[in-house]
Amino acid sequence: MIRIDSVTKRYPDGTVAVDRLSLDIPDRAITVFVGPSGCGKTTTLRMINRMIEPSEGTILIDGKDVLKEPVNTLRRSMGYVIQNAGLFQHRTIIDNIATVPRLLGWDKGRARDRARELMGRVGLDPSLAKRYPYQLSGGQQQRVGVARALAADPPVLLMDEPFSAVDPIVRKGLQDELLRIQEELGKTIVFVTHDIDEAVKIGTKVAVMRTGGRLAQFAPPAELLTDPADAFVEDFLGADRGIRRLSFFPAAGLPLLTTPVVAVDATAEQIAARTTPDVPYLLVTGLDGRPLGWGEPRNLTAGRIDPTRLLAHGRPFEHATDSLRAALDCAVLSPTGWAVAVGADGRVTGVVAQHTIAEAIRSAHAARPDTEKAVR
Ligand SMILES: Nc1ncnc2c1ncn2[C@@H]1O[C@H](COP(=O)(O)OP(=O)(O)OP(=O)(O)O)[C@@H](O)[C@H]1O
């Protein structure tokens, strides 16, 4: 949808911020530009909506040269979100969000209705509508920034380090929200960050740039983690590349064992029947099917197992929706080395040993990861 064709940006002082950059930004997906400070990410983003004009090359949107579009029409077809949200401090939240619809000539009532709808979409409580930006937290302001950019329903959203100024927990929430919005609305999003973890998490495709404004690699995140193009990309991806790559393999294929699982009211016969030599512990569940903890069979009192005397079961993973990385993490943190799998309702669906996960990892490495998106 957006084609960047041999684009160079040379600033008047001679700095080459972007050097013969060519890539196609796919429609209805999130494309992330990532790279060290000063590598030309912001310059590239701003050339798309012509806040900066390229020195050479062309940028085409749906086949049309952006330099031939009236700049106002172009900008209104693109939402723009920046770090610290850049809200109008003297306007209420609802009026901030309604800005572009009002510019487009919508009447006040319709623009405010739209703004209220968007507040819901980005997870803002309607009671915040009449507040001013300074009365909101950083994360809430950032949500307002996203809502404002979406207000006129533009097909393209440009986001320049939108979540960099908030703490890691709020940031994770904003990333999840963006992924949800993208799934619902199918926007074409171009996102700039210097954080490779953020790029790998939210990008459908990731453009890694190197200093001097050159493209080092343009690939889906799983492919970056599997086959970094060179030492620069490998270094930029950082440690734990192998472990992080496991996020792209579903845990759903792991074979689960249900034998070593007993309910808290299990009889002596049930305990005996479920005890096998290769499984030294049994997982005890409540009558609701949720995990209570691990116990050695000889320590379990038939009919009334005492949950307070069990070993912690650790955080379980969701078999149908989590990744191999999540399953491995559960097994590593489990006191027994066995991971507990649950369904969406939190009820135990089985258990799996570390060595079984290791085998699954070995076969996963032999196969290609799902390059479309991470299993979250
Ligand atoms: N107006 C300007 N005049 C001269 N040089 C500029 C100008 N704006 C940016 N630059 C330079 O162009 C290069 C690319 O800048 P740009 O802001 O695009 O990088 P970036 O990758 O977004 O960096 P950061 O992650 O630090 O925001 C840098 O070397 C920067 O100093």
The ligand as an ORCA input file, in Angstrom:
! r2SCAN-3c Opt
* xyz 0 1
  N      16.592     19.210     10.700
  C      17.715     18.503     10.690
  N      18.875     19.018     10.217
  C      20.004     18.285     10.177
  N      20.069     16.999     10.601
  C      18.944     16.440     11.075
  C      17.719     17.152     11.166
  N      16.776     16.337     11.681
  C      17.387     15.156     11.921
  N      18.688     15.214     11.566
  C      19.689     14.140     11.639
  O      19.258     13.079     10.811
  C      19.587     11.827     11.397
  C      18.314     11.014     11.529
  O      17.433     11.623     12.467
  P      16.052     10.976     12.890
  O      15.393     11.891     13.847
  O      15.311     10.570     11.690
  O      16.573      9.654     13.640
  P      15.802      8.628     14.562
  O      16.245      7.291     14.112
  O      14.365      8.916     14.560
  O      16.453      8.937     15.976
  P      15.851      8.817     17.478
  O      15.595      7.386     17.764
  O      16.986      9.372     18.314
  O      14.622      9.681     17.518
  C      20.261     12.139     12.711
  O      21.648     12.100     12.497
  C      19.813     13.544     13.006
  O      20.790     14.240     13.777
*
